Amino acid sequence: MNTARFPIHFIGAGPGAEDLITERGAALLKEADVVVYAGSLVNPAHLKRCRPEAELHDSARMNLKEQVEVMARGVLEGKKVVRLHTGDPSMYGAVAEQFDLLDKKGIESIVVPGVSSVFAAAAALRTELTYPGLAQSLVLTRTPGRTPMPSGEACEAFAKTGATLAFFLSAGKLDELAARLVSAGKSPDTAAAVVYRATWPDEKIIRGTLSTIAAETARAGIGRQALILVGDAIGAHDCGQSLLYHGQFSHGYRNEKEDERFDGSCAFYAFTEKGVRKAQEISQSLGKTVIHSVGRAGETEGVKRVPPEDFDPLLARQWNLFDAHVFIGATGIAVRKTAPLLRDKATDPAVVCCSESGSHLIPLLSGHLGGGNRLARRLARISGGEAVITTATDTRGITAFDEAAAREKACVLNPDAIKTLNAALLAGDTVSFHGPQEIHERYWRDCPQVIPARADGAEAAEKPYVPAVYWDEEPPESAGGAAALLIQSSSFVLGIGCKKGTEPGLLQQYAEGFLARQGISRSRIKALASCTLKEQEPAILALAATWNVPFHVFEPAELDAVEIPTPSDAVFEKTGTHSVSEASAILASGGKISTPKTVCGGNVTLALATCPHGSRNKARQGAGNVIVIGLGSGSPGQLTPEAAAAMEQCTCIAGYTKYLDFIRERIHGKKMIQTGMMGEVPRCTAALEAALNGENVCMVCSGDPGILAMAGLLYEMRKENERFSPVRIEVLPGITAASISASALGAPLQNGFCLLSLSDLLVPAEEIRANLEQSAGTALPVVLYNPAGRKRRHLLEEALRIFRNQRGGKTLCAYVKHAGRPAQRKWVGTLDEFPLEDVDMSTLVLLGGPRTIRDGDVLFERRGYADKYGIS
């Protein structure tokens, strides 16, 4: 016999229908060994779920003591016991007395809730029990019978509240109940309804008023097993809209308050299990979210686990991929982790810190332009906590100029002026506003110091040094040295891809519909963008003319180097780029995608990108330059200050994706051109195109950029393509792999050396063999780059054979793998011992000469000083 003691489960079977029991309750019934059920009310169909061998006891024939004895005996025998009640056990279920007796026997009880008949009755009536303006409360009660009502709970007392009243166990006294309610002040015309055996096959519904309901119910022959509902909310129609779904009502899951509006994407980072649960709770209403659990074991659906050692690189990679980063935990963690990534207020995403309990939400970064303050308020509404806003304008109830720009999704052209203009607001100084009247009315109508400029401009002449905001206007020359903040409403670029010969009217229809769905007027569009293949497409040219905006095009190679949300192989086959609409919008705006590619009618793709703050969008007025730098091995310590400064000052970074991985924490906020293996030509083309359009591009290479890297290709392409001739190219040195490997081995290159690459992808194999023969005949050590790949090993075998033939099998040699990186390892030996199978493309091979000397695992060459100066 099983002697394990299981708790007794008290289950609510629901109002009657056998499919209204909960899944949990049904599952427990299927497992039960003993079931005590309320036979007078519970649908017997529920018992079909029980196993054939289960004991079934009808409590209608048992008193309390007998019921408890049956249940207790089952538990003591190690059986699973279920007590099955009708509706929900907490409503007139007489369960408390059962709990007390079972507790005294040391038997645990667990309650599984059920659907109450009051809700089944409301469902049958298709009514709300609460209704705006009529009733926002519900009273569940009964009339006295053999069980008296406690003092103060008479129906007359509840009638005076105006709440919806639900009466259980009272159908037999309905005429008396109606009379008492009317005598207490209820109108005889108050709506009333009786629902008999709700959800059962013989369910009946009687509707009426307090003056008619008793007679109607008696006529239907209903005297028991019925629920009575009374109140103005019963059957109410056209009494006004609920605030819950009103267009201007805000709550945690739909926000219409301007100071809580945040539509961007969010990454959440939690550092404890409690923090993960809070992140899941408050992120639900935001839509575009990702939750990360840092350093916690276990799996949670929808949560990405991140080992602590991977968190910093993850945050760096994601820094500009999300509009906001929310840390669930101490502010110190958020401050320390984000500090290395901070750039400026124009480009940094919002950062909000939330306590584990959700009681405090603190915006730490980009409160206005990034929306951090608005996000904190919104999350506080969800969590029931408090947004701790410290921005001075917000705490004083003044709308800052950059906050207004952010709410309007406008572009601040000179963010450096924000501090000065907002300081003038706080100081009470007069600020002249030049721009749309509706913008002034919306944000500064009640702020007397922000004065709208007069149409004739006379006030500018009277007060030439008043700080001013120019919204969609150019400051006049007469403004002199006055501080001016420039804001531009047209802050989006529309990227377009379309089938050749698309009808112009159709494209315009698609474009205007697309903008309307995003809530953006066409006046907000700064430019159109596409591929050079569409440079003469009539439909796009017509749209640009109709909207009076410029149309920018980009080469396929330049577009294909842009990282985009939805690449397409089908588009690549037709155009030579994996993206047209998204990539062109990014390049023309200098910003990032706000609305990903949308397909319209099967032949048109549209995407929106935002123009970044601080950009006047004049990139195409003059050529920039390309600075080529070397990263060495990629380790931070091997980056020269000159190269670091170049990365800091450039507007665009180009490079092989794996090399960019080494420096992503340094280049957040910058436009990136990245390609994979075999993408050198598209990468250099895109870099030169970007420079031609005014970008200052930093081309990143490993090692030294002039040694088997991109510097030569860039010069070659500029020479071959006259269009790139205005672009200035500058090369900054880096630490090549030969130098890094030599230092790891000792000093094996003291007297000069020869550097060769064994890759025959670009140089003919015969030329490589000739170079090997010639260099082997010298006294110089030889360094071999790109020695062998998975399918290309024959040239390394030939190189070793050539050097063994000319220098002998005892010649010292070495290899260094992953030089300068944490995984670095090396081998030192002779040509006869060389482990050919160890070599791959991450390995550099050194073949020594006659001067090479070994001292343990160190190789060096005599420099000659001892012979010349007699040093011993």
C-alpha positions, 0 to 999 in steps of 0.5 A: 500500500502506498503510504505517501500522504497527498494533499486533498484538492478542493476543486470548483467544477464550475456552474454546470457545463462539463467543459467549464471545469479548469484543466487543472481540476480535470487533470486532478479528477483523472488521477484521483483515487477517492472523489467526494462530490456534491451530487445535488449540484455537480454535473455527473458528466464530470465523473466520467473523467474518473478512473473506473477503480476510483471511489465515488462518494456523493456528499448530498447523502453525508454529513460533515463528519462523514465527509471528512472521515472518508477524505481523511481515511483516503489520505492516510491510506496514501490515496489521492483525494478530490473534493468536488464542489459546484461553481467556485469553492469559495462561494457558499461552498461550506469549505472552511469547516472542512479545512478546520477539521482536516487541519486538526488531523494534520491533513493539507488542503489545496483549493483549485478555483472554478467558474462561479455561476454569477459569471456564467449568468452574466455570460448567458445574459451577454451583459457587463456587471460593471458599466461606465457611469452606471455601476462600477461595483458588484455585490455577491450576497443572498437572502436569509433563510435557515442561515441568517444574514450578519448584521449590516448585510441586509439587501436594503443596505446594498440597494443604497450603494448603486452597485450591481447586486447578485443574489444566490440561493434566493429564487424562492423568495423573489417577490419578497426580495423585489419588494424590499429592494423597492422599499429601500429606494430602488426604482420599480423599473430597475433592470433585473434578470434570473438565470436558471441552471446557467450553462446546463442544457435546460438553462432558462433566462428571465428578464424584467424589472423589479416590478415584473421579475417575480411574476415572470419567474413564477410563471416559468416555474423557477424556484431554485438553482437560479441566480438573480441579478439586479441593477442598471448595468443589467442589459444597459446599452449605449450608455457611453464608452468604457475608458479602458478602450477609449482612444485617449486612455492610457494604461500599462499595455496601451499608452496614449499619454504624450509624456509616457509614449515610447515606441522604440525597441527595448533590451532588458537585462536581469541579474537575478531570477526575481529580476527576470520575472519583473522584466517579463512582467513589465516588458509585455506591453512594449512589443519590441523587446528582448529579455536577457538573464545574465549569469543565472542557471536554468531555462525560462521561455522567452529569456536569453541566457548570457554568461557573465563573461559574455555580457560586456561584448553582448551589450556593445553589439546591441548598444545601437541595435535597440532604442533603450536598454533597461537594467533590472537591478542596482544602478551601479551595474548599469552605470559601470556597464554602459559607461564605456559605450557612451558617446553623446546625447544625440546618438546614445540610446535610453538607459533605464534602471528598474529595481527588482520590485518595480517600485522605482524606475530611474532614467539614467541616460538620454531622457529626452532625445532617447525617450528615457524619461517617457519610458521610465514613466510608462514602465512605472505605470505598468509596475505600479512603481514611481518614475524617479525623474531628475531632469530639471525641466521635467521636475518644473513641468516645462517641456524642454526643446529637445523633448518636444523634438523627440515627441514630434519625431523631429531631427535636432540639427545642432544638439550642442545648442540644446544645453544652452536653450534649455538653460535659458528656459530654466533661467526664465530668459526670453526665447524666441520661437520661429516655427509652426504655430501648432508646435508652439501651442502644443508645448509652450502656450502656457510658457510666457517666456517662449515667444512666437516670432512675429511674421515680419521679423521685427522682434529679431531686429529689436533683440538680436541676441535673444536665444531662439529656436528655429523649427523648419526655418533657417536663422537669419543673418541678423541673428548675430551671435545669439544662441540658436537651436535648429530643428527639422521636422522632415526627419525620415528617408523613404527607401524604395525597391520596385519592379521595372515599369511600375505605374507612377500612380500606383507607387504613390498610392502605396507610398502614401498608404505606407506612411499613413499606417505609420502615422507619418505625413509626407512632409516628414520625408526628407528624401527618397532612396534606391539602387542605381538600377532605379536611377531613371525609374519613372515612378520614383522620379515622379514621386520625388517630383510630386513630393518635392524631395531629392532622390538618392541612389547607391551602387549595389556593392555599397548597399550590400555592405550595409547591415539590414534587418531583412536580407533577401537572396532573391533580391540579390540575384536580380540586383547584386545586393541583398537589400534595396529599400532598407539599405538605401534608406539607411545610407541616405539618412545616415541613421537606422531603420524605423520601419522595416521593409514592407511589401506592397502589391507584390512589386514594391518594397518600402522602408523608413529610416530616421535621420539622426540628430546632429545631421544636416543631411548635406553629406553629398555636397563634398567628398570625405576621405578614407583612413586605413588602419591596422588593428594588430592582432585585435587586442586593445593593447596593440591598437596605436593611439593614432588608429584609435583617434581615427576610429573616434573621429570618423563617421563610418567604419568599414571592415571584415565582419570578424575584425569589426567584432574586435572593436564593436565596443569602440564604434557604437553609434557609427555607420558600418560597412561590413562584409564577410570572406571574399567581400573585399571588393564590395567593401572597398567600393562601398567605403569609397562611395561613402567617402565620395558622399561626404563620409569620413571612413575608417577602413579597418584591417588586421595587422598592418593595412599595407601588408596583405590588406586593403590599402593597396586595393583602395589605391588601385580602385581609386586609380582605375575609377576616375569617379573616386579620384576626389577621395583622399586615402591615408594609411596608418601603420599597424603591428603586423603578424610577423612582428607579433609572432617574432616577439612571442618567439624571442628575436628571430628577425634581428638581421632582416627577413623575407615575408611571403604569402602562400595564398594563391587566390590572388597571386599565381602559384608559379610566382609563389614557388619562384619566390620560395626558391629565391628566398630559400637561397638567401641567409634571411629568415622567412615568414610565411603568411596564409600558409594553409587552409582546409583545402589548400595545403600543397604550397606549404608542403612544397615550401617546407620541401624547398627549404629542407633541400636548400637549408637542411632538415635541421634548420630551426623553425617555428609557428605561432597560432592566433598571434597576440590573442588570448588563444595564442600558442606556439611551437619551436623545432626543426624542419624535419620535425615540423607538424604540418597538420597543426597549421591553418589560416590563423597560423604564421610560420617562421623558417629560420636562417643560418644565424638563428639560435635556439634557447629553450623555446626562444629563437633569436639571431646574433646581431654581431655586436659581440664580434665588433666590440669584443663583448663576451 
